[in-house]
């Protein structure tokens, strides 16, 4: 049985209805997975991601994150249909959505604030997941500073050392981990459900302007992490930020913590791509260490 026949069979098992493939169309976009639109002869279309079989846990975690966001009834997400192994490939099947880059940015800000009000007793998530292809640890933890030190910055620094990024990066990183409490003197965040990878490429809009999120790396953490990430690579429209702050104002000191939270993503890019991200991470850490002395 070829890959597409296996995927069609998995769709039938998940939806409890026959699915006869009419066409498979490659879709451009992400750099990690192969993506396709899968059309049935008389059925809805699906969006399919493919990768090597070893990456099935990544797809399972993505489906879990999408389901967690959808359960809040705040922001639209593509509905996970099924995931599994077909031949040498892992796959994730999602509801296909006709998306556009323009829509109601104010509604996105308002609904993100509503999503962030969904809390948990601790920081973490029901499972580890992935930020890109990097494992993201989510062990439940009571203390936010410890969580950020050990499961975010410390995790990435250890991985960077294994990848050959030592020297100044590690020296600055060790100093910064010791100084973390200085960034939280007047800030005690509640665990909020986060998208976890909220850069501009992971959101879009339906034809009626409804905002949609996808490709999550969800966990319960400081809501400022999502807002910080949204500013890292290009940013979102200003109405998004205005609406979010109206619905739930950010705490004093956010601008100081923004770089601290985005350092996690810069270190992850260091581990994934190297190059200029090493220097950018070092520069960010120097700036943070200067800020912690004030």
C-alpha positions in Angstrom: 0.0 0.0 0.0 1.5 3.4 -1.0 1.7 6.4 1.4 -1.4 8.1 0.1 -3.5 5.1 0.3 -2.4 4.6 3.9 -3.2 8.2 4.7 -6.6 7.9 3.0 -7.3 4.8 5.1 -6.4 6.6 8.3 -8.8 9.4 7.4 -11.5 6.9 6.9 -10.9 5.4 10.3 -10.9 8.8 11.9 -14.0 10.2 10.2 -15.9 7.0 9.8 -16.7 7.7 6.2 -15.2 6.6 2.9 -12.5 8.8 1.4 -11.5 8.6 -2.2 -8.5 10.7 -3.2 -9.0 12.9 -6.3 -5.6 14.8 -6.2 -2.6 15.6 -4.0 -1.2 19.1 -4.5 2.1 20.3 -2.9 1.8 23.4 -0.8 4.7 25.8 -0.2 5.4 27.3 3.2 7.3 25.7 6.1 10.9 24.6 5.9 10.5 21.6 8.2 7.9 19.4 6.6 6.5 18.5 3.2 3.0 19.9 2.9 0.1 18.9 0.7 -3.5 19.7 0.0 -5.4 16.4 -0.3 -8.7 16.6 -2.2 -11.4 13.9 -2.1 -13.8 13.3 -5.0 -16.9 14.1 -2.9 -15.4 15.0 0.4 -13.8 17.9 2.2 -10.2 18.8 1.5 -7.4 18.1 4.0 -4.0 19.6 4.8 -1.3 17.0 5.2 2.2 17.3 6.6 4.8 14.6 5.9 8.2 14.0 7.5 10.4 11.0 8.3 8.8 8.4 10.5 11.0 9.4 13.4 9.2 12.7 13.6 5.8 11.2 14.5 6.1 12.6 18.1 6.4 16.1 16.7 3.1 15.6 14.8 1.4 14.1 17.8 2.5 17.1 20.0 1.2 19.5 17.4 -2.2 17.9 17.3 -2.3 18.1 21.1 -1.4 21.8 21.1 -4.1 22.6 18.5 -6.7 20.7 20.5 -5.7 22.6 23.7 -6.2 25.9 22.0 -9.4 24.9 20.3 -10.8 23.7 23.7 -10.6 27.3 25.0 -13.2 28.4 22.4 -11.2 31.6 21.9 -9.1 31.3 18.7 -9.8 29.3 15.6 -7.3 26.5 14.7 -7.3 23.9 12.0 -8.9 20.7 13.4 -6.6 17.7 13.7 -8.0 14.7 11.9 -5.4 12.0 12.4 -1.7 11.3 12.5 0.5 8.2 12.2 3.0 6.3 10.1 2.7 5.5 6.4 5.6 3.6 5.0 8.8 5.5 5.8 6.9 8.7 6.5 5.1 10.2 9.5 2.0 12.3 8.7 -0.4 14.7 10.3 -3.8 15.4 8.7 -5.6 18.6 9.5 -8.7 20.3 8.3 -7.9 22.3 5.2 -8.6 26.0 5.6 -8.7 28.7 2.9 -6.5 31.3 4.6 -5.5 34.9 3.8 -2.9 37.2 5.3 -5.4 40.0 6.0 -8.1 40.0 8.6 -9.3 41.4 11.9 -6.0 42.0 13.9 -7.9 43.6 16.7 -10.0 40.5 17.2 -6.8 38.5 17.2 -5.5 40.6 20.1 -8.7 40.4 22.0 -9.1 36.6 21.6 -5.4 36.0 22.4 -5.9 37.7 25.7 -9.0 35.6 26.3 -7.0 32.4 25.5 -4.3 33.5 27.9 -6.8 33.6 30.7 -7.1 29.8 30.5 -4.8 28.7 33.4 -3.4 25.6 35.1 -2.2 24.9 38.6 1.5 24.8 37.5 3.7 25.8 34.6 4.3 23.2 31.9 2.1 21.0 29.8 0.6 17.5 29.6 3.6 16.4 27.4 6.9 17.6 26.0 6.6 19.0 22.5 8.8 20.7 20.0 9.9 24.2 19.1 10.9 23.7 15.4 12.5 20.3 15.5 14.0 20.9 19.0 12.5 19.1 21.9 10.7 21.5 24.3 10.6 20.2 27.9 7.3 20.9 29.8 7.6 19.1 33.1 5.1 20.6 35.5 6.7 23.1 37.9 5.4 25.4 40.6 8.0 28.1 40.2 8.2 30.1 37.0 11.8 31.3 37.4 12.9 27.7 37.9 10.9 26.6 34.9 12.5 29.3 32.7 16.0 28.7 34.0 15.9 24.9 33.7 13.5 24.0 30.9 14.0 26.9 28.6 17.3 28.8 28.7 19.3 26.2 30.5 18.0 23.4 28.2 19.0 25.4 25.1 22.4 26.3 26.5 23.2 22.7 27.3 22.1 21.8 23.8 24.3 24.6 22.4 27.3 23.2 24.3 26.7 19.8 22.8 26.5 21.4 19.3 29.9 23.0 19.8 28.8 26.5 20.8 30.9 27.1 23.9 33.1 30.0 25.0 31.5 33.3 25.4 27.9 32.0 24.8 28.2 29.7 27.7 30.0 32.2 30.0 27.3 34.8 29.4 24.6 32.2 29.7 25.8 31.0 33.1 25.9 34.6 34.4 22.4 35.3 33.1 20.9 32.2 34.7 22.2 33.4 38.1 20.6 36.9 37.5 17.1 35.7 36.5 15.4 36.8 39.8 16.3 40.4 39.0 13.8 40.4 36.1 10.9 39.2 38.3 11.1 41.5 41.3 7.6 42.9 40.7 6.2 40.2 38.4 4.6 36.9 39.4 2.9 35.5 36.3 0.0 33.0 36.4 0.3 30.0 34.2 -1.5 31.0 30.9 -2.1 28.7 28.0 0.4 29.9 25.3 0.6 29.3 21.6 4.4 29.0 22.3 5.7 29.9 18.8 3.7 33.0 18.0 5.6 34.7 15.2 3.8 36.3 12.3 4.1 33.2 10.1 2.0 31.1 12.4 -1.2 33.1 12.1 -3.6 33.9 9.3 -7.3 34.7 8.7 -10.3 33.0 7.2 -12.1 34.7 4.4 -14.5 36.5 6.8 -11.5 38.0 8.7 -11.6 35.5 11.6 -8.0 35.0 13.0 -6.5 31.5 13.0 -3.5 30.1 14.7 -1.5 27.1 13.7 1.9 25.3 14.3 1.8 25.7 18.1 4.4 24.7 20.7 1.9 25.1 23.5 2.4 25.1 27.3 1.2 27.0 30.4 3.6 29.9 31.0 3.9 33.7 31.3 1.6 35.2 28.8 4.3 37.8 28.0 6.2 35.0 26.2 3.6 35.0 23.4 3.6 38.8 23.1 7.4 38.9 23.1 7.7 36.3 20.4 5.2 38.2 18.3 7.6 41.1 18.2 10.7 39.0 17.3 10.4 38.3 13.6 8.6 41.1 11.9 5.9 41.8 14.4 2.1 42.0 14.1 -0.1 45.0 13.1 -0.4 47.7 15.8 -4.2 47.1 16.2 -3.3 43.6 17.5 -1.2 45.0 20.4 -3.7 47.8 21.1 -6.5 45.4 21.4 -4.5 42.9 23.6 -3.4 45.7 26.0 -7.0 46.9 26.2 -8.3 43.5 27.1 -5.4 42.7 29.5 -2.7 45.3 30.1 0.9 44.1 30.3 2.7 44.3 33.6 5.4 46.9 34.4 8.8 45.7 33.2 7.6 43.8 30.1 10.1 45.6 27.9 12.9 44.3 30.1 11.6 40.7 30.1 10.9 40.7 26.3 14.5 40.1 25.4 14.8 37.5 28.1 11.9 35.5 26.7 13.0 36.0 23.1 16.5 34.8 24.0 15.0 31.3 24.2 14.0 31.5 20.5 17.4 33.0 19.5 19.2 30.2 21.3 16.9 27.6 19.6 17.8 29.2 16.2 21.5 29.0 17.2 21.0 25.3 17.8 19.1 24.8 14.6 21.0 27.1 12.2 24.1 28.5 13.9 25.6 31.4 12.0 24.6 34.9 13.0 22.2 33.6 15.7 25.2 32.8 17.9 26.3 36.5 17.9 22.8 37.7 18.3 22.3 35.5 21.3 25.5 36.8 22.9 24.5 40.4 22.2 21.1 39.8 23.8 22.7 38.3 26.9 25.1 41.2 27.3 22.2 43.6 27.1 20.2 41.6 29.6 23.1 41.4 32.0 23.4 45.2 31.8 19.7 45.6 32.5 19.8 43.3 35.5 22.4 45.6 37.2 20.1 48.6 37.1 
